[in-house]
Amino acid sequence: GVPRQQVAIIYDVGLSTLYRKFPASITK
């Protein structure tokens, strides 16, 4: 299993990447 903290960090980084790649679609 993977520690929840590590999963949270990876998830947060993933969201940051999405925000940078698709700012228009998220902010609308």
C-alpha positions in Angstrom: 0.0 0.0 0.0 1.0 3.6 -0.4 0.9 6.1 2.5 -2.1 8.5 2.3 0.2 11.5 2.7 2.1 10.5 -0.4 -1.1 10.0 -2.4 -2.3 13.4 -1.3 1.0 15.0 -2.5 0.8 13.3 -5.8 -2.8 14.3 -6.2 -2.1 17.9 -5.3 0.8 18.0 -7.8 -1.5 16.5 -10.5 -4.1 19.2 -9.8 -1.4 21.9 -10.1 -0.4 20.5 -13.5 -4.0 20.6 -14.7 -4.5 24.1 -13.5 -1.4 25.2 -15.5 -2.3 23.3 -18.6 -6.1 24.1 -18.7 -6.6 27.4 -16.8 -9.4 28.5 -19.1 -11.5 25.3 -18.9 -11.3 25.3 -15.1 -11.9 29.0 -14.4 -14.5 29.1 -17.2 
